Amino acid sequence: MYNTFYKVSIVISCVLLLSGCGTYFNQPITIEKAKIGEDTEITKTLRGFPLPTEPVVVGVYKFRDQTGQYKPTEGGSTFSTAVTQGATTILIKALEDSKWFVPIERENLSNLLNERNIIRSTRKEYNKTNNTQEPQLPPLLYAGIILEGGIISYDSNIITGGLGARYFGVGGSTRYRQDRITVYLRAVSTSSGKILKTVYVSKTILSQALDANFFRYVKFKRLLEAETGFTKNEPAQMAVTEAIEKAVESLIIEGVEDKLWTVNAEPESVKKLVDTYKAEKEEAQNTALYDRYFKERRSKKSIFIKGGTSIISGDLNNPELSYSAKLGARWYFNPYINVNASLSKFELSNQASFSKGFNAVDLNTEISFLPFEKLSPFLYGGVGVVNDDNFDNTSIKFQYGGGIEYLISDKVGISIDATHNLMLNDELDGVVQGKRDDQYFNFSLGLNWYFGNAVKRKK
């Protein structure tokens, strides 16, 4: 019985650790009061923008859901829409928060005009009765720019997956799903009808579920069953809000860059703002679907130094680990393929029966599998020449190996790798016996330096 409860406690503890404890211990058990809506990270950015020289009067007639997408369910879909139908209100709030624009009422313009007509008729009747003269209504503001666009795409289940395991009635699982919304926003000049600027923003919506359960007979006719878990869904309204606010931020900065409007700030701060946005935009342009960031990182030329251990696999027993050092250079044909040459110094030994120093020159072709990311596995293979320290014997070999490289920066990387060296004779350890040629292995930790411009990738 003690072991059973011990296993249950382990399962529950794992669930709590995986969930970060936050969601698990903040379960809703009481009725909550109404509160002011949450801000997104982009809301804080908009409010922190430098002020414009003069705010721009803009009109928003409609900025709505253009997808026609209904909310997906396990049984298909419902008549409830997947995203909010009040995107116009969200956009007006974002424009107001930025202090760069003066939004005017255009979505329900007929209501506004009706009220103004009621005011005029009421004043007219009042003037007839009291023989007074009321001032005329001030004219309505007109917009110099109209903002158009909308939510043009809602893609559900672009990524789904999960993980689970069960052993003797004890198990747990986790599942996730990612949706994506896309927003377009454009500024149109009311005087000429020219489209001044168009921006495009996408935002993912994440849903997660985690559960653990226990189902087992602890003794005859005694069944113990327990389960726990939670589901967490990112609010679609918050995702839409963040995407629209990001579109407003992009519109402001690109408008400043194209001199559509001016900033009441020092040139240095404006330049910093624009440069930061350009870097973010470049990163977005190099990022493919599923957040795969394709940045041209590694330069065409590089040198490397490695240190580690070597061990022989020959005709003698009891091989020992010994030192190994290597110095070399690479030249990239393209981001995926390079050739490299290296000079290495190493020692091979078999306890007291054999110990000798060697030198080797290697020529390899190497393939990097993820050259546009910081962490990339690689494989290589080629030919080489091995000499002992006295240069009495020279042998030809083939080698192949693989490893992983991590870029600390665009110019410096660290790597770990293992190499299998296959000799074409059986004379490496001085003993010739059997049918198999001698072999040895190298295990290395390396440091790589890259020089020049990054290797360009094909778009």
N, C-alpha and C positions, 0 to 999 in steps of 0.2 A: 504494500500500500504506500509506503514511504517513497519508493521509486516512482510510482505512478504520479503522485503529486509533485515530485521533483521534476518529472518531464513536463507536466502541465505548466509549472512555474517558468521553466525554460522557454516554452513556446510563447507564453504571454510576455515575458521579458523581451524576447526577440521582436515581437510586434511593436512593443513600446519603443524600442531602440530604433527600429526602421522608420517609424513615423515621426521621429524626433520629439515624441512626447507631447508636442504642442497641440496637434489636432486631437489626440486621444483624450487629453485632460481638459479640453475646452468643448466638451459635448454640450449641446443646448438642453438644459433641464428646466429653465425658467422662461417666462415670457419676457422678452426684451422690449425696452422703450424705443420709440422712434428717435433717430439721431441724424445728425447732419451727414450727408453722403461722403464717402471716402474720396480722397484725392489719389491720383496716380502719380508715378514718378515724373511723367511728362507735365502734369499740372504744375508741379513745383518749378520745373524748368521754364515754363511759359511765364509764370509770375516773376521769375528772376531775370527775365530778359531786360536789356537796356531799353529805355523808352524811345519812341520814334520822335522825329522832329515835329511831325503833325500826324495824328491818327487818321486813318483812311476810313471814309464812310462806305460801308459795304451792305449789300442786300443779299439775303438768302431766301429764294422762293421755295425751293425744296431740296432737301438732301436726305434721301430716303433709301430704304432697302430696295435694290433693283434685282435681287437674286431670285425672288419668288420661292426661296427655299423654306420648306417646312421642317420643324424640329424632328430629327431622326430618333426613333425608338427601336427597341429590340424587335417589335412586331412590324416595323415598317416606318410610318411617319404619322403625325397628327396634323390637325388643322391649325395648330399653334406655330407661328413663324419661328424660324431658327434664331433670328436676330431682331433687335428692337426696331419698331416702326417710328421711333421718335428721334432719329439721328439728327434732324434739323435742329431740335432744341439743344442737343449735345454740342453741335457745331457752334451755335450762337453763344453758348456758355464758354466754350474754348476761346472764341474770338474776344469775348468780354474779359476773360482772365488774362489774355496776353497784353491788353491795353494798347495794342497796335491798331485795332480796328474799332469803329463805332458801328455796331450792327443796328440796322433799322428793320422795323416790322414789315415783312413782305409775305410771310407764309399765310397769314390770315388777313390780308389787306382789305378784303371786303368788309370784315367786321370793323376794322378801323375806320373805313370810309362811312359806314352806316352810323357809327357813333358820332363822327364829325357832322354828319347831316342832322342827327338828332340835336346836337348842340346848337347848330345854326337855327333850326326851326324853333327850338325852345327860346333862344335869345330873341328871335324875331317876334314871337308872341309876347314876351316879357316887355320888349321895347314898345309895342303897341299899347299895352295896358298902362305902363308907368311913364310913358313919354321920355324914356332915357335912351342913351346911345351907348351900347356895349361895343367894346373893341372887337375887331374881326379876329378870327382864328389865325394864328401864325401858319405860314405855309409848311407843308411837309418837307422833311429832308429828302433829297434824292441821292441815289448811290452813284459814286464814281466807278465802282467795281461791283460786279455781280459774282458771287461764288456759286459754282455749280458742281455737280458730281454726285457721288453716293456710294453706298456699299454695293459693290458690283460682283462680289463673289463670296460664297460660303462653302468651303470644302470640308466635308466631314470625314472622319476616319482616315486622314492622310497617313497616320502612323498608328498602329495598334500592336499590342504585344503584352507579354507577361512572363511570369516565372513562378513555378510551384514545385513542391516536393511533398511526399508522404512516406512515412516509414512506420510500420506497425501501428497504424491508427493515429499517428501524430503527423500533422501536416500544416502547411501554410502556402499561400499564394499571393501574388501581386499582379495587378493588371493596370494597363494605362491606355489612353486614347488621346490623340491630338487632332483637333480641328483647326481650320484657318479661315480668317476673314481678310478681305482685301478692300481697300478704300482708295478712291480717286478723288482729288479735289483740284479744281481749276479756277483761275481768276480771269474774268472777261471784262474788258473795257466797255462801259456803257456808251461812250461817245463814238467809238469806232467799231465795236463788236469784235475786236481783236482778242484772241486768247493770249493773255500775257504770260501765264505760267501754269503748268500742270504737274502735280506731284502724285506719287503713288506710294502707299504704305500697306504693309501686311502685318498681321498679328496672329499668333497661334493661341489656341485655347486648350488647356490641358485638363484631363480628367484622370484621376487615379483611384484605385481601390486596393485595399490590403486586408487580408483576413488570415486567421489561424484557427485551427480546430483540433480537437482531441476526441477520439472515439475508440474505446477499448473496454473489453471485459477485464475488470481488475480481480475478480474472483468468480466463483460459480454463481450464476444468476445475478451478478452485480455489474452493471454497465455504467461506466463513467463517460459522460459526454460534455464537452465544453467548447465554446467558440467565441471569438471576438474579432473585431475588425472595424474598418471605416472606409468611407468613400469621400473623396474630395474633388469638387468640380470648380474650375475657374469660372466666375460669373461672366456670361457672354456680354452683359451690358458694360462691365468694366473693361473688357477687351475692346469693345467698339469705342468706348470713350478714349482709351489710350491711343488707339489707331487714329481717331479723328484729331486728337490733340497733337499727335506726332505729325500729321499732315499739315496742321496749322503752323507748327514750328518749322517744318521744311519750307512752307510757302513764304514765311517771313524771311528766313535766311537766304533762300534763293532769290527773293525779291531784292534784298539788300545787295547781294552779289551782282545782280543785273541792273542795279540802280533804278528799280521801280519805285522805291521809297528809301528814305534816309534815316540814319540813327543819330540820336542825340547823345553821343558818347565819343570817347577818345578813339582815334584811328587804330591804336594798338589793340584795344579791347575788341573793336569790330573785326580786325584782322584775325585775332585769336578765335573769335566766334565762328567766322567763316572757315578758317583752316580746320577747326575741330569738326565742323559739319562735312567738309570735303573728305576728311579722313574716314568718317563714318560712312559716307556715301561710297567711297572707293571700296571699303570693306563689304558693303552690301552688294556692290556690283560683282565682287569676287566670291560671293557666297551663293552656292547652289541650293536647290531644294533640300530640305531636311537639315538645314544649318551646316552644310559642308562648306567650310571656308577655304576657297582656292586662292591662296596668295602665292605669288612667285617669290620663293624664299631663298633657295640655294643658288649661289653664284656658279659661274661656269668653271672656275678654277678653285681648288682648295688643297691644303696640305693637312696632314694628320700625323699624330704621334700616339702610339699605343703601348701599354704595358700590361703584363699579366703573367700567366703561367703556361708551361708546356709539359706534355707527358708523352712518352713513347709507347707504342704498341708493336713490339718486335719479337725476337726469339728468346729473350731472357725474361725471367720472372721478376716479380716485385718492382714494377716501375714506380718512380717517384716524381712528384711535381717539382718543377724547377722554374727558373725565371725565363721571361720572354719580353723583348722590346722590339718596336717596329717604327719606322719613319717612312712616309710616303706622300704621294700627291695624286689628285684626281683631276680628270677633265671630263665635263659633261657634254654629251652630244645633244641631249634634250633633258627636260626635267626628270625623266624616268631612267635613262641609261647613261652610264659613265664608264670610262676605263681608268684604272688606277695602277700605279707601279709603286713598289715598296721595297725597302731594304730592312732585313730583320736580323737580330742577334738573339740566340736562345741556347739553352743547355738541355741535354737529355741525359737521364740517369736511371739505373736499375740498382738501387741501394749500393752495395760495395762492389758489384761485379762490373758495372759500366758507368762512366760519367764523362761527357765530352761536350765541348762547346761547338756551335755551328753558326754559319751565316747563310742567309737565303735571300734571293731576289725573286719577287713574285710579280706577275702581270695578270690582272683580273679584269673581267667585265662584270659590272655591278648593276643591279636593278633595284630602284627605290619604288616601293608600292604606293606610298602616300606622299609624294614630293611636295605637295602644297600645304601640308599640315606640319605642325611642330614635331609630332611623334610619328615616325615612319619606320616600318620594318624593311629590311633589305636582304637580298641574296646575292652571292657572287661566286664566281668560279674562274679558273684559269690555269696557267702553267707556271713553273718556277724552277730555279736551280739552287741546289744546296751544296755548300762546301763546309768542311770542318775548319777549325781555326788555323790549322797548318796549311790549308789549301792542298792537301795531298790527294783528296778524293772529291770528285765532282759528280753529282747525281741529278737527274731530271725527275721532276715530280708533277703531279696534278693536285690541285687543291680546290675545295669548295667550302662554303660556309654561309652563315647568315647572322643577323643580329637586329638590333633596334637602335635608332638614333633619335635623340631629343634635342631640339634647337633651343638653347638658352636665349639667343638673339638671332637676328638674321645673319650674323657673321660668325657665331660660335655655336658648336654643337658637341654634345657628349654621346658616346655610343658604347655598347657592349656587344661582343660578337664571339663566335666560336668557329674554328676552322679545322677541317679534316684534311690532312696532307697525305697523299698516296704516293709512295716512292715507286720508281720503276725498276728497282733492284732490291736485294736483300742484304745489303752491305752497310746499312746505316749504323747498326750497333756492333759491327765487326764480326758477327756470327751469321753464317749462311747455313740455314737448315729449313726443311719444310718447303711447301709450295707457295706459301704466301709471302709477298714482299712486305718490307717494313712500312710502318705508318707512324704518324705522330699527330697530336692535337694541340691547338693553341686556344687559350681562353683569355680575352683581352678586354680592358677598359680603355677607351680612346678619347682624344680631344681633337676636334676638327675646326680649322679656320678657313673661312670662305672669303674670296677676294673678288672685287669687281661687281658688275651689275648682275642681278638675278637672271637666271635662264628663263626666257619667255616661253609661255605656253600658248598653244593654239587655241583660239577662241572657239 
